């Protein structure tokens, strides 16, 4: 394989221009205003979608950035909607080596699902490294409401749903923790397309997320307390714990427990109300 600093540069430039020309703004959620002199995305648009500077992207197309990092190449591949074969080719001509392997998501194990349902009064759920919800129990569904469920993402509504700031009374701290966790996860899995897509979408749609991401917020908080303003339970003071599943799956078990007697009564009332049963005092 030739060095990416030499023979591959003309090929890299031609490849990126060709890939950029085939993507329509509508394909990546952008509005198209008027006629374009050339088809496809503008360089500025690719740079914004990949969360890189326009100057850096121009130099990348011109082959003047040395050997780019794997993570930023994957961000460009995501912005250009490259297939897995095209992503592999991009890494070869830009870096002279194959891209890192992708994390393959796995469903929550049967034993974890059994554990969830063995805690009928304790809201608990399982997420992957992208905060996609893989499983939850009835108490979690009762506590968080109808928008919470398997296949949904736990971070998107935190930043994009205006009601999240009313529900999460400690919103700024909790939201910033999510940013830090996502950055830590991306450092471990820089080529994960779903994670890159999530970060790109949040940067584009949430000013708070973009600001905290740009100031390099990184952390992996695993426990704490927070206040919830529940529509039926009122202000509920709870503890939260996030437990790593030690099987290499990058899954996390999240559990909410009451922080005081008032919260315990409120949680019981919320869960029983959702199930149609009557709580015993």
FIVEX-981689 format. One line per field, with one value per residue (C-alpha): residue number from 1; residue in three letters; x, z, y. Coordinates in steps of 0.001 Angstrom, whole numbers, plus 500000, padded with zeros to 6 digits. Last residue first. Layout:
BEGIN
n: (NUM, ...)
res: (ala, ...)
x: (X, ...)
z: (Z, ...)
y: (Y, ...)
//
This chain:
BEGIN
n: (281, 280, 279, 278, 277, 276, 275, 274, 273, 272, 271, 270, 269, 268, 267, 266, 265, 264, 263, 262, 261, 260, 259, 258, 257, 256, 255, 254, 253, 252, 251, 250, 249, 248, 247, 246, 245, 244, 243, 242, 241, 240, 239, 238, 237, 236, 235, 234, 233, 232, 231, 230, 229, 228, 227, 226, 225, 224, 223, 222, 221, 220, 219, 218, 217, 216, 215, 214, 213, 212, 211, 210, 209, 208, 207, 206, 205, 204, 203, 202, 201, 200, 199, 198, 197, 196, 195, 194, 193, 192, 191, 190, 189, 188, 187, 186, 185, 184, 183, 182, 181, 180, 179, 178, 177, 176, 175, 174, 173, 172, 171, 170, 169, 168, 167, 166, 165, 164, 163, 162, 161, 160, 159, 158, 157, 156, 155, 154, 153, 152, 151, 150, 149, 148, 147, 146, 145, 144, 143, 142, 141, 140, 139, 138, 137, 136, 135, 134, 133, 132, 131, 130, 129, 128, 127, 126, 125, 124, 123, 122, 121, 120, 119, 118, 117, 116, 115, 114, 113, 112, 111, 110, 109, 108, 107, 106, 105, 104, 103, 102, 101, 100, 99, 98, 97, 96, 95, 94, 93, 92, 91, 90, 89, 88, 87, 86, 85, 84, 83, 82, 81, 80, 79, 78, 77, 76, 75, 74, 73, 72, 71, 70, 69, 68, 67, 66, 65, 64, 63, 62, 61, 60, 59, 58, 57, 56, 55, 54, 53, 52, 51, 50, 49, 48, 47, 46, 45, 44, 43, 42, 41, 40, 39, 38, 37, 36, 35, 34, 33, 32, 31, 30, 29, 28, 27, 26, 25, 24, 23, 22, 21, 20, 19, 18, 17, 16, 15, 14, 13, 12, 11, 10, 9, 8, 7, 6, 5, 4, 3, 2, 1)
res: (unk, unk, unk, unk, unk, unk, unk, unk, unk, unk, unk, unk, unk, unk, unk, unk, unk, unk, unk, unk, unk, unk, unk, unk, unk, unk, unk, unk, unk, unk, unk, unk, unk, unk, unk, unk, unk, unk, unk, unk, unk, unk, unk, unk, unk, unk, unk, unk, unk, unk, unk, unk, unk, unk, unk, unk, unk, unk, unk, unk, unk, unk, unk, unk, unk, unk, unk, unk, unk, unk, unk, unk, unk, unk, unk, unk, unk, unk, unk, unk, unk, unk, unk, unk, unk, unk, unk, unk, unk, unk, unk, unk, unk, unk, unk, unk, unk, unk, unk, unk, unk, unk, unk, unk, unk, unk, unk, unk, unk, unk, unk, unk, unk, unk, unk, unk, unk, unk, unk, unk, unk, unk, unk, unk, unk, unk, unk, unk, unk, unk, unk, unk, unk, unk, unk, unk, unk, unk, unk, unk, unk, unk, unk, unk, unk, unk, unk, unk, unk, unk, unk, unk, unk, unk, unk, unk, unk, unk, unk, unk, unk, unk, unk, unk, unk, unk, unk, unk, unk, unk, unk, unk, unk, unk, unk, unk, unk, unk, unk, unk, unk, unk, unk, unk, unk, unk, unk, unk, unk, unk, unk, unk, unk, unk, unk, unk, unk, unk, unk, unk, unk, unk, unk, unk, unk, unk, unk, unk, unk, unk, unk, unk, unk, unk, unk, unk, unk, unk, unk, unk, unk, unk, unk, unk, unk, unk, unk, unk, unk, unk, unk, unk, unk, unk, unk, unk, unk, unk, unk, unk, unk, unk, unk, unk, unk, unk, unk, unk, unk, unk, unk, unk, unk, unk, unk, unk, unk, unk, unk, unk, unk, unk, unk, unk, unk, unk, unk, unk, unk, unk, unk, unk, unk, unk, unk, unk, unk, unk, unk, unk, unk)
x: (449738, 448869, 448930, 445894, 446272, 445752, 449324, 450122, 448580, 450533, 453841, 453176, 451868, 454861, 457255, 455537, 455658, 459367, 459994, 458358, 460406, 463709, 466178, 463956, 465687, 466349, 468348, 470383, 471957, 474667, 475711, 479179, 478839, 482224, 480668, 480945, 477610, 478357, 476091, 474528, 473022, 470390, 469072, 465705, 464004, 460457, 458701, 455092, 453918, 451348, 453166, 456585, 458960, 462157, 465002, 468432, 470896, 474151, 475714, 477855, 479395, 481617, 483141, 484165, 483328, 485661, 484512, 483151, 480809, 479449, 478753, 477251, 474989, 473734, 473138, 471034, 469977, 473240, 475402, 472678, 472429, 476198, 476514, 473774, 475205, 478651, 477143, 475205, 478267, 480639, 484108, 485470, 484468, 486460, 486753, 483100, 482051, 483974, 482401, 478930, 479477, 480551, 477564, 475217, 476742, 476098, 472416, 472213, 473937, 471943, 468619, 468585, 464802, 464465, 460759, 460600, 463835, 462712, 459478, 461339, 462197, 465433, 468158, 466835, 464651, 467769, 469676, 467508, 467196, 464106, 464217, 462722, 460593, 460068, 457678, 454721, 455819, 459100, 457939, 455390, 457733, 460522, 458225, 457143, 460688, 463154, 465083, 467461, 467158, 469625, 472068, 474686, 476939, 473990, 471096, 469349, 466390, 465283, 462476, 462148, 458717, 458559, 462215, 462237, 461318, 464680, 466599, 464834, 465802, 469386, 469364, 467858, 470696, 470145, 470540, 473999, 475457, 478475, 481264, 483034, 486521, 489186, 489636, 492074, 495453, 497179, 495640, 493751, 493605, 492964, 490648, 488478, 488345, 487021, 484372, 483416, 482987, 480943, 478743, 479422, 476726, 478929, 478513, 479106, 482282, 483452, 482858, 484637, 487605, 487562, 487722, 490487, 492809, 494049, 497521, 499048, 496395, 497179, 495432, 493302, 490087, 491575, 492750, 489196, 487946, 490401, 489483, 485747, 486324, 485198, 481877, 481292, 477933, 479382, 482380, 480182, 477975, 480915, 482287, 479027, 476827, 475700, 475416, 477343, 476119, 473303, 469757, 467715, 467725, 468027, 467178, 469401, 468318, 471180, 469530, 467710, 471061, 471702, 474687, 476222, 478641, 480250, 481201, 482805, 484700, 485912, 487093, 488893, 490783, 491685, 492835, 495072, 496487, 497047, 500438, 502170, 501268, 498926, 502018, 501573, 500000)
z: (552543, 550022, 546474, 544309, 541003, 537508, 536499, 535806, 539093, 540954, 539478, 540183, 543714, 544624, 543239, 545230, 548471, 548018, 547088, 550318, 552322, 550927, 548076, 546165, 543770, 540047, 538216, 535024, 533647, 531125, 527976, 526447, 525272, 526639, 529221, 532398, 532262, 533645, 536431, 536365, 539661, 540200, 543444, 543588, 544883, 543506, 542971, 542037, 541660, 538911, 536308, 537785, 538589, 539024, 541344, 541034, 542969, 541972, 540407, 537507, 536089, 533124, 532233, 529256, 528425, 525625, 525477, 521993, 523244, 525943, 523433, 520838, 523425, 524662, 521133, 520322, 516802, 514862, 517705, 518627, 515082, 514725, 518077, 517154, 513690, 515158, 517687, 515000, 512757, 515395, 514104, 517150, 519572, 522786, 522283, 521212, 524527, 526509, 524415, 524927, 528686, 528883, 526871, 529046, 532182, 530717, 530400, 534031, 535332, 533188, 533808, 537587, 537637, 535017, 534076, 533277, 531315, 529500, 528355, 525631, 523939, 521951, 524590, 526948, 524115, 522144, 525079, 526007, 522473, 521602, 520383, 523601, 525367, 526850, 525098, 526987, 530450, 532364, 535692, 534364, 531642, 534204, 536582, 533771, 533183, 530532, 527587, 524810, 525149, 522835, 524977, 522210, 524285, 524932, 527318, 529879, 532046, 535664, 537540, 540882, 542036, 539841, 540414, 539187, 535743, 535289, 536598, 534131, 531318, 532525, 532546, 529050, 527721, 526386, 522627, 521085, 519193, 516942, 517650, 514436, 513529, 513028, 509469, 507109, 506546, 504216, 505998, 503322, 500522, 502820, 505177, 502313, 500825, 504094, 504259, 500647, 501451, 504566, 502504, 502590, 503683, 502981, 506535, 507952, 505932, 507090, 510720, 510050, 508723, 511902, 514057, 512036, 512305, 509237, 507781, 506514, 506082, 502578, 500297, 498507, 499744, 503244, 502947, 502124, 505089, 507457, 506287, 506644, 510257, 511415, 512877, 510092, 509158, 509358, 507202, 504634, 504434, 503988, 501216, 499332, 498943, 495681, 492167, 490910, 490180, 492660, 492015, 494752, 498464, 499411, 502996, 504838, 506383, 505091, 501963, 501430, 500781, 497927, 498119, 494764, 494424, 497828, 496972, 493706, 495346, 498106, 495649, 493364, 496248, 497773, 494381, 493873, 497381, 497092, 495407, 498149, 501755, 501986, 501621, 499014, 500000)
y: (502606, 499859, 501170, 500520, 498762, 500152, 499413, 503068, 504178, 501504, 502703, 506376, 505753, 503595, 506194, 508959, 506982, 506294, 509923, 511096, 508593, 509875, 509382, 506967, 504553, 504863, 502196, 502293, 499103, 499943, 498098, 498309, 494666, 493609, 491284, 493312, 495146, 498585, 499851, 503310, 504416, 507089, 508526, 510230, 513387, 513517, 516852, 516131, 512542, 513076, 515197, 514296, 517143, 515141, 516050, 514484, 512365, 510752, 507698, 506464, 509615, 508884, 512214, 514325, 517939, 519023, 522665, 521952, 519236, 521521, 524293, 521929, 520275, 523626, 524906, 521864, 520926, 520664, 519379, 516888, 515559, 515224, 513449, 510979, 510307, 509672, 507260, 505417, 505208, 503769, 504542, 506369, 503574, 504132, 507886, 507963, 506420, 509049, 511808, 510309, 510127, 513746, 514938, 512863, 514383, 517822, 516983, 515841, 518965, 521376, 519606, 519561, 520007, 517274, 517260, 520981, 520927, 517775, 519447, 521346, 518002, 518351, 518037, 515347, 514038, 512990, 511489, 508489, 507113, 505098, 501498, 500145, 502713, 506165, 508535, 507014, 508181, 508364, 506900, 504425, 503147, 502790, 500886, 498560, 497354, 498413, 496979, 498079, 501861, 503622, 505585, 505354, 503065, 500753, 501292, 499083, 500113, 500265, 502009, 500183, 498966, 495844, 494859, 491233, 492526, 494170, 491160, 488877, 491224, 491110, 487293, 487198, 489320, 492805, 492821, 493157, 496084, 495394, 497877, 498715, 497600, 500224, 501502, 499775, 501393, 503851, 506816, 508750, 506146, 503191, 505043, 506238, 502732, 501254, 503988, 503216, 499519, 500335, 502650, 506368, 508800, 511832, 513151, 509660, 509221, 512654, 511665, 508369, 510298, 512390, 509262, 507601, 510589, 512426, 511702, 514938, 517615, 518925, 516426, 519023, 517475, 517370, 520985, 522041, 520010, 521657, 525171, 524392, 523413, 519986, 518801, 516230, 517752, 521268, 520370, 518631, 521710, 524073, 521885, 522247, 519219, 517684, 519011, 522057, 525570, 525127, 526333, 527956, 527189, 523521, 522719, 520281, 516965, 514820, 513424, 516728, 518418, 515964, 513647, 512644, 515550, 514968, 511385, 512483, 515329, 513023, 510373, 512804, 514367, 510986, 509646, 512667, 512092, 508331, 508552, 510526, 511270, 508267, 506060, 503369, 500000)
//
